[in-house]
Amino acid sequence: MAQDDPFGTTQAQKGAGDSLEPLASQVISVLCERQTNSPSGARQIVVDYLLRAATSRNSFDAVLVMEELRGYRLTIDAIIDLYIPQVAARMGEQWQTSDIDFASVTVGALRLQALLGEASSALAHSSAGAHDAPLALVVVAEGEQHFLGASVVAAQLRRLGCDVSLSIAEPPKQITNRVLYDQPDMVLMSCAQVAGLETVARNVKKIRTSIDPAPVIALGGALRGDFDGIRKKTGVDLVTNSAKDVVGFYTKRHKALGRR
């Protein structure tokens, strides 16, 4: 579905360009063989295309953009794990250098969120959740305003076989109540600022004193510096931006405790 946005654009229509799709696919195939990679491993031409699509004043249709990305022979995994985060980072860099304004960043983030939803929907058709799948709760605390990263992590967790729920800007008591009610196996908290670590520490303390055994608690986000120090300060089990690391930690603990 198309994503409405503050630019007031309308949904792009399929039609006249359909006859050009075979030719476009051939051109893209040739270009793919010639593209250089960015330091992250992403093909630069794809990053540039998606950045333009996310920040353009033209209409944006997540379905059409997904089709275009698949034309570059990208897997759904690569779109979720590599290209959406890469473009989000590029938008942040351009905002810091005043190349784009905050409104464009906001619209771009909404568009990437829509694209992420489309990619996640495609994953859902290929990976039905198991009845005994581990449950993960992804928490974006009060005061945090960057939800795209948490949504990417949620999509990664689903691909790794987890059932996932999201807690967005809920107060600490409500987060604790949710943990008590849902009994998640993993709680992943997002924090983008050092000032938010105190809130994380309070949430972790409430969870650990309210449920025994406590779930695996992980912290991620735009944090830099001494991860071991952050872990000790907040009381989390690990600090990482990798959903795979969290699931691996949970699996090892699960086996060590002799559970199924």
C-alpha angles and dihedrals in degrees: 000000000000119000118231113219142180091266086076093233124154133227116287112242127225114226130080094044094054093089090058095055096095091051091045091051091053092049092048091049090055092046092050089062091054103044123114119220127240118235088267091058093254119133107251095220090057093048090050092048094050092045090054092047092050097048102032121113088227122098120284126214114181092203093054093045090050090052090050092050092049086053086065087060093249122158120230087245091058092048092052100037102035118014103041093048091043093054092044088054091048091052090051091051092049091050091052090052091045092242089128131020129240093258090058091049090051093050091045092053091050090051093049088049089054091048090049089053090052091049092047090050090054089051092050090061092055101040119042112194118254119241091241096040115146115256120234127191116203112202127199103187129221112282094029114116103181109090101157094080092052090050091052090051090049090053091049091051092051090052089052089057102264130135106232137200128181130223111196121191094330119158117254094257092054091049090052091049090050091052091048092049101040098036093209121197092218134027115196116192126197123213126171100178136050088230088064094060092085090058089049091051091051092049092048092049092050091050095048093048093046104049133037121225092028119216122252105278120204133179126210140157139097094330125143134187134034105012092182090053091049090050092053093044095051100034095233122144095236142357113223144128092216118100087196090060091053094048090046091051090049092048093051092048090046091054093043090056090051096241126145 
